[in-house]
């Protein structure tokens, strides 16, 4: 009886082992099946890679398109630069040429007074005796001997620059003819209507000859006539009409 009981316990224990092993096998099979369902096979993995490769190519193509567009923009910028070099619409017509101003060589003076004879000529390197002062000195002008009250004429068109009077030199009228050329008329009485800035024409009467130049009064009544060029006195004969020098 005891031996029978021992066999039964052994049988039960072995059965329990079998059931445990069977359960373990069932669990392992279930795990394999789940793994197969959850994870793709090697073929499927390759297929996915191929599909992803296509997607990558497509993505690369999509990325390259903006690059082409950028290149096009660069070309547009180049074209824009070329457009900036195109001639502008500004008027390039040269301005109308203004009438030429008369040159010094074209200017010709009339005599500053009528009927005058040269009392003293122009000299820049020879001393001339001044009877009033009793000394020899330079005489960078032409003195014309005329009667008192003789009209003083403007030798060329210009503008009255100044009218000054002093005891020694008397009254002097200076006319600016432009081109840095001026004339001065000394020992005169200026017309009352004459004023600085007034425009005068060639031949206009600007005053009368007097004897108010106290530095040369012993030489008698005369017109002391000077010509200035670029701020220096020059020989008036360079501009006086040949027949009237």
Residue pairs with C-beta under 8 A, 6 or more apart in sequence:
40 48
101 178
101 179
102 179
103 179
104 179
104 181
104 229
104 239
107 156
107 177
107 179
107 181
107 239
108 156
108 239
108 240
108 241
109 155
109 156
109 183
109 227
109 236
109 239
109 240
109 241
110 153
110 155
110 156
110 202
110 203
110 240
110 241
110 244
111 144
111 153
111 155
111 240
111 241
111 244
112 144
112 152
112 153
112 154
112 155
112 183
112 185
112 223
112 225
113 144
113 146
113 150
113 151
113 152
113 153
113 209
113 223
114 146
114 150
114 151
114 153
115 146
115 150
116 144
116 145
116 146
116 150
116 222
116 223
117 144
117 145
117 146
118 142
118 143
118 144
118 145
119 143
119 144
119 145
119 219
119 220
119 222
120 128
120 139
120 141
120 142
120 143
120 219
121 139
121 142
122 139
122 140
122 141
122 142
122 235
122 236
122 237
123 138
123 139
123 140
124 138
124 140
124 233
124 235
126 138
127 136
127 137
127 138
128 136
128 137
128 138
128 139
129 135
129 136
130 136
130 137
130 139
130 215
130 216
131 218
131 219
132 214
132 215
132 216
132 217
132 218
132 219
133 215
140 226
140 233
141 184
141 186
141 224
141 225
141 226
141 233
141 236
142 225
142 236
142 237
143 216
143 219
143 222
143 223
143 224
143 225
144 222
144 223
144 225
145 219
145 220
145 221
145 222
146 209
146 221
146 222
146 223
147 209
147 221
148 208
148 209
148 210
148 211
148 221
149 208
149 209
149 210
150 208
150 209
150 223
151 205
151 207
151 208
151 209
152 173
152 185
152 188
152 205
152 206
152 207
152 208
152 209
152 223
153 203
153 204
153 205
153 206
154 175
154 183
154 200
154 201
154 202
154 203
154 204
154 205
154 206
155 175
155 183
155 202
155 239
155 240
156 175
156 177
156 183
156 202
156 239
157 177
157 199
157 200
157 201
157 202
158 175
158 176
158 177
158 178
158 182
158 183
158 199
158 200
159 175
159 176
159 197
159 198
159 199
159 200
160 173
160 174
160 175
160 176
160 194
160 195
160 196
160 197
160 198
160 199
160 200
160 206
161 174
161 175
161 176
161 182
161 196
162 172
162 173
162 174
162 196
163 171
163 172
163 173
163 174
163 190
163 194
163 195
163 196
164 171
164 172
164 174
165 171
165 172
165 212
167 214
168 213
168 214
168 215
169 186
169 213
169 214
169 215
170 186
170 187
170 188
170 210
170 212
170 213
170 214
171 186
171 187
171 188
171 189
171 190
171 207
171 210
171 212
172 184
172 185
172 186
172 188
173 184
173 185
173 188
173 190
173 194
173 206
173 207
174 182
174 183
174 184
174 185
175 182
175 183
175 184
175 185
175 200
175 206
176 182
177 183
180 229
180 230
180 231
181 227
181 228
181 229
182 227
182 228
182 229
183 225
183 226
183 227
183 228
183 236
184 225
184 226
184 227
184 228
185 206
185 207
185 223
185 224
185 225
186 213
186 223
186 224
186 225
186 226
187 209
187 210
187 211
187 212
187 213
187 216
187 221
187 222
187 223
187 224
188 206
188 207
188 208
188 209
188 210
188 212
188 223
189 207
189 208
189 210
189 212
190 206
190 207
191 205
191 206
191 207
194 206
194 207
200 206
209 221
209 222
209 223
210 221
211 217
211 220
211 221
213 224
216 222
216 224
225 236
226 233
226 236
227 233
227 234
227 235
227 236
227 238
227 239
228 234
237 245
